Amino acid sequence: MSYTDGMLKDGALKGKTILVTGGGTGLGKSMGLYFLKLGANLIITSRKLDVLQNTAKEMEVSTGGKVLPLACDVREIDQVEKMWTDAVAHFGKVDVVLNNAAGNFISPTERLSSNAFNTVLDIVLKGTSNVTLTAGKYWIKEKQAGTFLNIVTTYAWTGSGYVVPSAAAKAGVLAMTRSLAVEWAKYKIRSNAIAPGPFPTEGAWSRLLPGDLVKKFDPAKKVPVGRVGDHQELANIAAYLVSDYSAYVNGEVITIDGGEWLMGAGEFNNLDAIPQEMWDMMEASRGKKA
Ligand code: NAP
């Protein structure tokens, strides 16, 4: 067994229909693929229909499952409502929403126009609230159980310079996750989140570590376990949180970052840089004083 293996039993998501925003690329694609392997039906949605169609075809061929690609800009409530209606019409129901779509780029905050700032807020926070409201209202009206899983990030609670619109928006998504976990539990709707640390994806790497930055700021160096994440590790947690195995987990955020955010937080964690000989000297000098 290895962390690159699937964790849940075959058929663990059989009978579930799962909608993944941003499901044509990156982590959304990897999580969606694992849901399919576990027997779910899948809807993938984002702005680029050609990307979605290619991914859907690739996924169907490799798993034999059913994938519906639907174009939708999550910032536009009319498009979200149409996408939801089409998804329900196609599969008869949707049981799970994975809010994964996001936009982000690095910049000193004072260089951002209000338009640039708002674009990230709109995709991440407003996009998530548009999809959440649409699905939640439908589930409540139809008296149908539902599950939300929202992808945030560890700087949703620490904040982070140079990605301030993203930090503000993800903090909002986390607050929404915890709020609705309580408010909508009475309707049999659960809400949870995952906070990933660095996972290599074309989208995140090209926007957040463009060009040589990826060599200069090797993300693995900031992670105590000494590596970046493998997509299957994230897919395993996501599949658990959308499955019935996690029926009693509600309002939780699971961090999967190899200890990265804690490494930055602990005041003395950078003492890793002290060599053993220096520790020996310090110990010896303490011994003399005692
Ligand atoms: P990605 O491949 O760029 O995924 C982002 C997805 O969002 C794309 O499929 C994109 O598709 C979609 N999207 C963007 N704007 C949209 C809009 N207005 N409407 C609908 N869909 C839209 O990057 P990723 O790394 O896999 O990121 C996935 C999630 O993980 C994000 O929530 C990100 O914040 C989170 N995350 C990633 C990392 C990491 O290290 N990779 C770390 C922490 C958190 P279109 O362009 O076709 O719209």
Residues whose N, C-alpha, C, O or C-beta is under 5 A from the ligand:
A	BS01	NAP	G22 G23 G24 T25 G26 L27 G28 T45 S46 R47 K48 C72 D73 V74 R75 N100 A101 A102 G103 I123 I151 V152 T153 P196 G197 P198 F199 T201 G203 A204
